[in-house]
Each structure stands twice: as C-alpha cells, then as structure tokens.
Amino acid sequence: MKNKKQNLYILKLSFISFINYSYIIVDEASGQAAIIDPAWELDKIINKIHETNVVISKVLLTHSHFDHTNLADRIAKKYNADIYMSKKEIEYYKFKCRKLNLYVKGYHSIGGDFY
C-alpha cells in the first residue's frame, strides 16, 4: 500500500495569553499549499513549512481580526503568495494588505458567523 502524504497540518500558535490555530492545507498532486490565518509565531510556521517541503502559494484569512492576520503580509512576501479574504469582510472592516484578493464564493461573514 502506497504511503499517503498528510494534506492538513494544524499549528497551535500563541502570544502571551492568546492562542490561535493556523492550518496548512496541501494539494498532494502539485505540492502547492495554502496557510489559513497565520499568526504570532513566524519561526514555528516557517519551520513547519520547511519540514513538510511544501510551496505556500496562498494565504487564506477567515476574517480581519489582528490575531488571524498579523503574519499574512510577512508570509506572503517570503513565499510570494497571494492573500485571500472575503469581499464582505474586506469592505466592512476596510482591511488592507499587499497582494490582497477578494474571495467572493462563500465567506466567513461579518462578526464571525458563516453564511
């Protein structure tokens, strides 16, 4: 039986009393990956990316709270990745960062509820 490469990595990240989770989702066929809500511990995130030998091509942000977005620009710059967030979230909170793309097919809604 062929060994199947793991395609989801969960990172528990913290800063002072904040604890957040970030996720790396891998397309096994291409080796391309997306990271969701990169926050707080840049070295830990970079180490996991190198350990898994994936290419980060997208940064996905569920919403614009700082504890979900504070490393988005740095990750995007380091890996030349595009950043995606829902159009509604961007418009409502006026969120801005480099390489930001609108995601319009489904989204994490304003205030944290899903539509």
C-alpha positions in Angstrom: 0.0 0.0 0.0 1.3 3.4 -1.0 2.0 5.8 1.8 -0.3 8.8 1.6 1.2 12.2 2.3 -0.6 14.1 5.0 -2.5 17.0 3.5 -3.5 19.0 6.6 -1.2 20.3 9.3 -2.5 22.0 12.4 -0.4 24.6 14.2 -1.2 25.8 17.7 0.2 29.3 18.0 0.4 31.6 21.0 1.4 35.0 22.1 1.0 36.0 25.8 -2.5 34.7 26.6 -3.7 34.5 23.0 -3.9 31.0 21.5 -4.8 30.6 17.8 -4.8 27.8 15.3 -3.4 28.0 11.9 -3.7 25.4 9.2 -1.6 24.3 6.2 -3.6 22.6 3.5 -1.6 20.8 0.9 -2.6 19.8 -2.7 -0.7 16.4 -2.8 -0.6 16.4 -6.6 1.2 19.7 -7.0 2.9 20.2 -3.6 1.3 23.7 -3.5 -0.2 24.7 -0.2 -2.3 27.3 1.5 -1.9 28.6 5.0 -5.0 29.7 6.9 -4.8 32.6 9.5 -1.1 32.8 10.1 -0.5 34.4 13.4 2.0 35.0 16.3 4.9 32.5 15.8 6.6 33.1 12.5 9.5 30.8 13.2 7.2 27.9 14.1 5.2 28.4 10.9 8.3 28.6 8.7 9.8 25.5 10.4 6.6 23.6 9.6 6.6 24.8 6.0 10.2 23.6 5.6 9.6 20.4 7.4 6.7 19.5 5.2 8.5 20.6 2.0 5.5 22.4 0.5 5.2 25.5 -1.5 3.0 28.1 0.1 1.1 29.8 -2.8 -1.9 31.2 -0.9 -2.6 32.8 2.5 -6.3 32.4 3.4 -7.8 34.8 6.0 -11.1 33.9 7.6 -11.6 37.4 9.0 -9.7 40.6 9.7 -9.1 40.4 13.4 -5.4 41.0 14.2 -5.0 37.6 15.9 -5.7 36.0 12.5 -3.9 38.3 10.1 -0.7 39.6 11.9 1.7 37.5 9.8 -0.2 37.4 6.5 1.9 40.1 4.8 5.2 38.6 6.0 4.3 35.1 4.9 3.0 36.4 1.5 6.2 38.3 1.0 8.5 35.5 2.0 6.8 32.9 -0.3 5.4 35.2 -3.0 1.9 34.1 -2.1 -1.4 35.7 -2.8 -3.7 36.6 0.2 -7.4 35.9 0.1 -10.3 37.2 2.3 -14.0 37.5 1.7 -15.1 40.6 -0.2 -17.7 41.4 2.5 -15.1 41.2 5.3 -12.7 43.5 3.4 -15.4 46.0 2.6 -16.9 46.1 6.1 -13.7 46.4 8.0 -11.7 48.2 5.3 -8.9 45.6 5.7 -5.9 46.2 3.5 -2.6 44.4 2.9 -0.3 43.7 -0.1 -1.4 41.1 -2.6 -4.9 41.0 -1.2 -7.5 39.3 -3.4 -11.3 39.3 -2.9 -12.9 35.9 -2.3 -16.5 36.1 -3.4 -17.7 32.4 -3.5 -18.7 31.9 0.1 -17.0 33.5 3.0 -16.6 33.9 6.7 -19.1 36.6 7.5 -19.0 39.9 9.3 -18.9 39.3 13.0 -17.8 35.7 12.8 -20.9 33.8 11.7 -20.9 31.8 8.5 -23.4 32.5 5.7 
